[in-house]
Amino acid sequence: MPISGLVITFRSSVSEHFETIETLRRVPEIDIGLADGSKLAIVVDSASKYRDQEIWHMVQQLPGVVELAVAMVAFDDGNSPAD
């Protein structure tokens, strides 16, 4: 399971992109993080690498998005370490 920490850069202040933020909120694999100026942090926790790539592509195509930067990517195999 890929988990990605991403930073979206908008054309202008995040607060001016209400509809795009609402679109992000409707994607169950996305958690919205902190916003600062034109940047918004999100976490994508998807079931597969393919779904992760689908979400990345969708985010890049949203109105007002000018850049999508990767802050972190990790892969969770779903197994907990033995105690």
C-alpha positions as CSV (number, residue, x, y, z in Angstrom):
1,M,0.0,0.0,0.0
2,P,1.7,3.2,-1.1
3,I,1.5,6.2,1.2
4,S,2.5,9.5,-0.3
5,G,3.1,12.9,1.3
6,L,2.5,15.5,-1.4
7,V,2.6,19.3,-1.6
8,I,0.2,21.0,-4.1
9,T,1.1,24.4,-5.3
10,F,-1.8,26.5,-6.6
11,R,-1.8,29.5,-8.9
12,S,-2.8,31.7,-6.0
13,S,-3.7,31.4,-2.3
14,V,-5.2,28.0,-1.3
15,S,-8.2,29.9,0.1
16,E,-9.2,31.0,-3.4
17,H,-9.5,27.3,-4.6
18,F,-12.5,26.2,-2.6
19,E,-14.0,24.0,-5.4
20,T,-10.7,22.2,-6.0
21,I,-10.3,21.6,-2.2
22,E,-13.8,20.1,-2.1
23,T,-12.9,17.8,-5.0
24,L,-9.9,16.6,-3.0
25,R,-12.0,16.0,0.1
26,R,-14.3,13.7,-1.9
27,V,-11.4,11.3,-2.7
28,P,-11.4,8.8,0.2
29,E,-7.7,8.1,-0.1
30,I,-6.7,11.7,0.4
31,D,-6.2,13.4,3.8
32,I,-5.9,17.2,3.6
33,G,-3.1,18.7,5.7
34,L,-1.9,22.2,6.4
35,A,-2.1,25.1,4.0
36,D,0.3,28.0,3.7
37,G,0.0,30.6,1.1
38,S,-0.4,28.9,-2.2
39,K,0.8,25.5,-0.9
40,L,-1.4,22.6,0.5
41,A,-0.1,19.4,2.0
42,I,-2.0,16.2,1.4
43,V,-1.5,12.5,2.2
44,V,-2.5,9.8,-0.3
45,D,-3.0,6.4,1.3
46,S,-4.1,4.0,-1.6
47,A,-4.6,0.3,-2.0
48,S,-2.2,0.0,-5.0
49,K,0.6,1.7,-6.9
50,Y,-1.8,2.0,-9.9
51,R,-4.4,3.8,-7.8
52,D,-1.7,6.0,-6.3
53,Q,-0.7,7.1,-9.8
54,E,-4.3,7.7,-10.8
55,I,-4.8,10.0,-7.9
56,W,-1.5,11.9,-8.6
57,H,-2.6,12.4,-12.2
58,M,-6.1,13.6,-11.2
59,V,-4.7,16.1,-8.7
60,Q,-2.3,17.5,-11.3
61,Q,-5.3,18.1,-13.6
62,L,-7.4,20.0,-11.1
63,P,-8.2,23.7,-11.7
64,G,-5.6,26.0,-10.2
65,V,-2.9,23.4,-9.6
66,V,0.4,24.4,-11.0
67,E,2.7,21.8,-9.4
68,L,2.6,18.6,-7.4
69,A,5.7,17.9,-5.4
70,V,6.6,14.7,-3.6
71,A,7.6,15.1,0.0
72,M,7.6,11.4,0.9
73,V,6.6,8.0,-0.4
74,A,6.5,4.8,1.6
75,F,5.1,1.3,1.0
76,D,3.2,-0.5,3.7
77,D,2.9,-4.2,3.0
78,G,0.1,-4.5,5.6
79,N,2.1,-6.8,7.9
80,S,2.8,-5.8,11.4
81,P,6.2,-6.6,12.9
82,A,6.2,-9.6,15.2
83,D,6.2,-8.8,18.9
